[in-house]
Amino acid sequence: MAVIPVDIAARPYEVRVGAGLLAEIGAQCRGRLRKPRVPIVTDAHVHAAWGQVVEASLRESGHEPHWRILAPGEQTKSWEELAATVNWLLSLEVERGDHVIALGGGVIGDLTGFCAAILKRGCHFIQAPTTLLAQVDSSVGGKTAINTPAGKNLVGAFHQPSLVLADLCALETLPERELLAGYAEVVKYGLIDDAAFFAWCESNGTAMIAGDDGLREYAVAHSVSAKARIVAQDEFETTGRRALLNLGHTFGHALEAETGFGARLLHGEAVALGMVLAARYSARQGLMPLSEAERITRHIGGIGLPADLRRLGLACDGAVLVRHMLHDKKMDAGTLPFLLMRGIGETYLDKHVSLDDVSAFLDDELARAPA
């Protein structure tokens, strides 16, 4: 088991990465679960795959699991489910010193974490991420949120978990499409500031996705370490350092909004295509060599992720996608900063990007013949 510390000044915690952690969740959470009753929020798919395993471990440790089983998908991150889940926790008499377990992917982690942030002005929660995307990204760093009609993750809070248990066995039950969606967030850490890790991804990504246990542990642990380092430097995204973690997200969230935040385009797929677009736009602006943008495109497309905007079949133009971007959380005094690249491993925040230029670029990408 790899143990990665997240050195947040006020609330440091550990991320544990290894096989079999869900079967040991009672022992792993020893000292944190103060009462016999343990609230667990999950979704129907995860409960079917892992509910009995978690239930058995907790009961063996003397606990009584209470389950809230939600529908899978982004629609669960809503005002309605937030209110219903908070009321459910209140009915269980959850106190500020208690822990709620979030068992699932990013949707469950985001919703449960936000509930914990606002319940009695803040109770504790434990992340037990079951998707690759959640293990390497959303379960670490304390960003919690729900979606609204105006856009994705626009209502939320920073609220750090007490512990993260990333069980690699959970990846074995994921469909390949979900694994690939999570892989986009793995590649992101190479593109941000670690060209050597991007090269590792080029050499090992296919085998990692196929199921090599050692490669999976390395990919998850390395990604978590990279995120933990950045979060420790800028917990509340005030200096701009943490904003680097949003590479691909401005383009990606616009694509998610246009496709309805549904199964047509998963979040990780949107991020993957968003990173390709960020690289291609950077090259168009003369910021990075076109050859490096093409290298990024080849790897992301070659692994099986979307890398060509035209293939989405969108019935819109660049101006429509840019209008979606105006709801981005990073908007500041009417200006939208973009994460662009000077090269692989050289991402930076640019606050002087013309949205008209972005719109024209997207028009060209939409018109470009599919590769």
Secondary structure, DSSP 8 states (H G I E B T S, - for coil): -EEEEE--SSS-EEEEEETTTTTTHHHHTTTT--SSEEEEEEEHHHHHHHHHHHHHHHHHTT-EEEEEEE-SSGGGSSHHHHHHHHHHHHHTT--TT-EEEEEESHHHHHHHHHHHHHGGG--EEEEEE-SHHIIIIITSS-EEEEEETTEEEEEEEE---SEEEEEGGGGGGS-HHHHHHHHHHHHHHHHHH-HHHHHHHHHHHHHHHHT-HHHHHHHHHHHHHHHHHHHHH-TTS-SSTGGGGGTTHHHHHHHHHHTTSSTTS-HHHHHHHHHHHHHHHHHHTTSS-HHHHHHHHHHHHHHTS---GGGG--SS-HHHHHHHHTT-TT-BTTB--EEEESSTT-EEEES---HHHHHHHHHHHHHS---
